[in-house]
Amino acid sequence: MHRCYAAPDSASHPRVFTLLELLVTMGIISLLAVMLLPALSMSRGHARDTKCKSNLTQIWKSVNIYANNHNDMFFSNLDTPTRISNVAYSNGRPTGLGCLYPMSLIEPRILYCPSDPVRSQEWTYGWANWGTPDGEVQISYGYRGGQGFFDDPNKPVTVALVDTHPQKVFIAEFYEPFTSPARVHHATHINFLRCNGQVEAMNLIPSFGPNDDDFIAALNLLDK
């Protein structure tokens, strides 16, 4: 008599990892993670930088909409009309780039660089202060106002005046590296908008303050 034995069913007994194979697999995954994390961080930084440049382009369009509706005249920085300023709201009223909101610029987040370290609503000078009687709103970008165009605080900035200075900076990321922590959006460069509507980047970190001479020096660097 011959006895028949059924072959083992491999489907019902799947192969399992040995401890050594599991450790090797985990090691490979960890190594890949270490290699990919810096690339992922760089990719995110590049995306934020691209969004910052896009913000400046959108602001330029909003500025021109404003000028078209105001007889080719731009707004001013009310407290410091002949100095670049990143204040958008102060003393109960809009000022500088804040004058664009809400008629010429609907979305306030365009006024904030995604890499600005203090752009949250919890910031002392955040957007939550808009509309308050004594609060102040500061944004990521500084509007030049009349600085470098003229010294008369009562003289308006016009489209014709801006057109005659195409290479001058019109709006720039407002850097304050002297604060603690330093308010610098990008580690190696600054983004800015020239009077011809061109968005550019320059590999330097200018300081808009704390002294008046710093504002002039920063703009002189960028105007070149």
KATA-V923943 format. One record per run of one state. SS is the DSSP state (hx for helix, st for strand, lp for the rest). FROM is the first residue (numbers start at 1). LEN is the number of residues. Records with the same first field share a line. If there is no record, write none. Layout:
SS = FROM-LEN / FROM-LEN
This chain:
lp = 1-18 / 69-4 / 74-11 / 91-2 / 95-1 / 101-7 / 112-15 / 130-7 / 144-14 / 164-5 / 174-2 / 177-6 / 184-6 / 195-4 / 203-9 / 224-1
hx = 19-50 / 96-5 / 108-4 / 127-3 / 159-5 / 212-12
st = 73-1 / 85-6 / 93-2 / 137-7 / 158-1 / 169-5 / 176-1 / 183-1 / 190-5 / 199-4
